[in-house]
Structure formats: C-alpha cells, structure tokens
Amino acid sequence: MAVSLNTEYLKDFIDESEYSAIDSQVRLVQALLRSGAGEGHDYVGWVDLPDNYDREEVDRIKKAAEKIRSDSDVLVVIGIGGSYLGARGVIELLGSQYFNDFSDLKVYFAGNTLSGDALKKIIRLCEGKRISLNVISKSGTTTESSIAFRIFRAMLEKQYGKQEAASRIYATTDKARGTLKKLADKEGYETFVIPDDVGGRYSVLTPVGLLPIAAAGFDIDALLAGAQNGKKRFSGEEIGTSDALKYAAIRNILSRKGKSIELTVSFEPAFTMMNEWLKQLYGESEGKQHKGLFPASCIFSTDLHSMGQYIQDGARQLFETFIRFGEAGEDVEVPYEIDDSDELNFIAGKNLSYVNDKALKATEQAHVSGGVPCIEINVDRIDEENLGELIYFFELTCGISGYLLGVNPFNQPGVEAYKKNMFKLLGKPGYTD
C-alpha cells in the first residue's frame, strides 16, 4: 500500500460519531466532483486524467526531453504558481534539493518573481552554457513569466540566431488561443497543451509538469501509473473506503473545532518545494469567502529548533499533517567511537533514517500531548510511482475539501486585486484611471 492515512494521534480530538455525522456530506460532494456537476466543473479534468491522458503527447514529451538532455547543459523553466511549483517539487523530492549539483542537465526555474537580482543570478549561471527554454503559460501574458521569457528569448536569439533559438524553445500553453500560442506558431516553437479543463495548481501531471520532470531524467510513465493507482485506491464513496475522503473530512472537522492553520511537515528536506506546491493547492482552492484553513509548512527536525516551541506551547489554532516516508534512499550509519565524547554510542551502528523516524514519532507524541492534533500520511518510499499516487491523493482531498467548505475550489478571483493595482502604478494602458 503506497500511500496510507494513519489517524492514531487523533483519538483525543475526533471521535467516531463525528466521522459518522459528516459522512453523508462527504458522499454528496464526492458525487458532485465525480459527476462534474459541482461548482467549477469546467476544471475537473484532473479527476480522470490518470486514465485518459494523451499518450501521444506524452511520447512527444519524452522525445523532447531526450533532445534537451542531448543538446543542452541548462533548461530554464519559465512559469509561476502552478506552472512551476509542482514540477520543481517533484524534481527536488526525487533528486534532492541538490539536484543541480549532481545532474549533467541543470534545471533552473525563472519567471516566478519580479526580483531583478534573482533573475540576473540565473542569467549568470547560464552564461557560456547550451540553453533550452520551457515557457509555461496558458495566456502568455502573466507579468512575471512574460518578462523573464522576453529576456531569455532575446538571450537565446543573440546566442544562436532566431532559427536555432526557436528549436530550443518549448512552449506549454493553450491549444488554440493566447499570446504565447500565437507567438509559438509564428516562430515555430514546439508546443505542448495545457488542458482546458485543468487549472494550474492541479496541472503537475499534465505537460506543465511532465516536460521539466522528464528532462530532469525522471520516469513520467511511472509517475502517471502512480496517479492511476491513486485514482483506483481512493475512489471509494464514503470515509471508510477512501483515505483521501477521510483526510478531507478530518480537515473539515478540525476547522469547525476552531483549528484555522494546517501545518504540513516532513522530516525530509527534499520535501520543501512539495510543501510550497501544497500551499498553493490548498490556499488558492479554499481561501475564499473568508473561509479556508491557512496552509503553512515546516521541515523537521530543522524547524523544531525554531518553530518547535510555538507548536508545542503556543496558541492552539493549528493541527499538523506529517508526511512520513518508509524505505530510505541513500543513508548514513552513525559510527562508533571508543571515548564516546559526544555520548552518541547509544545509536552507533544505526542508520540515520532510523534516528530520523524515531524523531518523527517522538515529535508527534510530544505535540499531541501539547494539544495539537496530528495526522500522518505514510508513503512507502520516495520514487516516481509513489509520488504520483501522493499527488493524486492531495488533489482529490483538495477538491473534496473545497466543496465541503461551500466554495468553488477551482477558481482564484482574489489573485487579480494586486495585479490591477500594480498595472495602475506602472502606468499600463487601460489601468491608469
């Protein structure tokens, strides 16, 4: 069983009668999501994506990835929000946060900030290297990404000439409309389609995420197979038959009990960017009509030495979701020392993964005793298939959670407010009055 839910640390916070009370509501919203009859139904294509994704396009993605790996030293992925978080999260979880130090192909993510200093640093890393670009935008007019693409496109055209530069630019965009699609058709960029019925934060298993992940050298067939496993395993109609539905119910029950923050934590530093993806997935899906849990994250044991005090003894408005991995990848054994000056011989001969897991369990026990409800999501190991299942688990949970709250989990009207103010301050035509 690749991904599973452990609720042993919730016994003091939720009783069985509460699961029974919410089960009928969960059944209802699950049916709405599956049937496509709920609010935002135009963007639920991700629900059946693991079964009906475009096999021919995935083959094209793998061929493009092979070309990139053969003719490039650097792939610059240009996108913001759902156009980069999922891909970066997958690459760093599978390859570690030091991925670029070990890989022949470096993958840099640009167009997700307006910091000139940050972008200039990436440009400097690319100087003298063979470069390819993957620009990701449905409309082609997202400010952060459009600026970065303009700069890197000019850089490539200066380095290679327009024709060769065009062969190194891959556009992931709308199938028929938008500024980027028009430019790609005009210049001859190879294009991949962002499905009309899949929103950005649910798009990691579409070409949005698959091309960067494949170029980084990971098995996207296994990733999609894992998602297909998840669709089968979590398709039950009630709490007792689906861990995803039960997790959605738990989040809703705890929210009704006054818990306003969900702190997602892992004891693997490589999970840092997956945490960032989760923040967008839940924050953009649930944060509407003054509702929704605030998604926060920590990496333990590191953050136990900064946030641990607050979590243990601070305001009781949060609960924790622990992502616990079973089988370790690479590992290190604690050596034995005769003088035992650091008093560590009691764990000599143990692998660090063993110590790390005991620290996880100790933390759960401590925080529960401090009044913090703790949920545990177990994942057998860090590999493509398990990660595909985990991604589908979270996406399904998020869709159900949004409907349980009574909001549309597939739109994001609030993100336009800052853009209108920014365009007015910058003097963009049409925004100055």
HELIX and SHEET records of a PDB file:
HELIX    1   1 GLU A    8  LEU A   10  5                                   3    
HELIX    2   2 GLU A   16  SER A   35  1                                  20    
HELIX    3   3 HIS A   41  TYR A   43  5                                   3    
HELIX    4   4 GLY A   45  VAL A   47  5                                   3    
HELIX    5   5 LEU A   49  ASN A   52  1                                   4    
HELIX    6   6 ARG A   55  ASP A   71  1                                  17    
HELIX    7   7 GLY A   81  SER A   83  5                                   3    
HELIX    8   8 LEU A   85  GLY A   95  1                                  11    
HELIX    9   9 PHE A   99  PHE A  102  1                                   4    
HELIX   10  10 GLY A  116  CYS A  126  1                                  11    
HELIX   11  11 THR A  143  TYR A  160  1                                  18    
HELIX   12  12 LYS A  162  ALA A  166  1                                   5    
HELIX   13  13 THR A  179  GLU A  187  1                                   9    
HELIX   14  14 GLY A  200  TYR A  202  5                                   3    
HELIX   15  15 PRO A  207  ALA A  215  1                                   9    
HELIX   16  16 ILE A  220  ARG A  233  1                                  14    
HELIX   17  17 ILE A  239  THR A  241  5                                   3    
HELIX   18  18 ASP A  243  ARG A  256  1                                  14    
HELIX   19  19 PRO A  269  PHE A  271  5                                   3    
HELIX   20  20 THR A  272  GLU A  286  1                                  15    
HELIX   21  21 THR A  302  HIS A  305  5                                   4    
HELIX   22  22 GLY A  308  ASP A  313  1                                   6    
HELIX   23  23 ASN A  345  ILE A  347  5                                   3    
HELIX   24  24 LEU A  352  SER A  369  1                                  18    
HELIX   25  25 GLU A  384  LEU A  405  1                                  22    
HELIX   26  26 PRO A  413  VAL A  415  5                                   3    
HELIX   27  27 GLU A  416  LEU A  426  1                                  11    
SHEET    1   A 5 VAL A   3  ASN A   6  0                                        
SHEET    2   A 5 CYS A 374  ARG A 381 -1                                        
SHEET    3   A 5 LEU A 318  GLU A 327  1                                        
SHEET    4   A 5 ILE A 261  SER A 266  1                                        
SHEET    5   A 5 PHE A 294  ILE A 299  1                                        
SHEET    1   B 5 LYS A 106  ALA A 110  0                                        
SHEET    2   B 5 VAL A  74  ILE A  78  1                                        
SHEET    3   B 5 ILE A 131  ILE A 136  1                                        
SHEET    4   B 5 ILE A 169  THR A 173  1                                        
SHEET    5   B 5 GLU A 190  VAL A 193  1                                        
END                                                                             
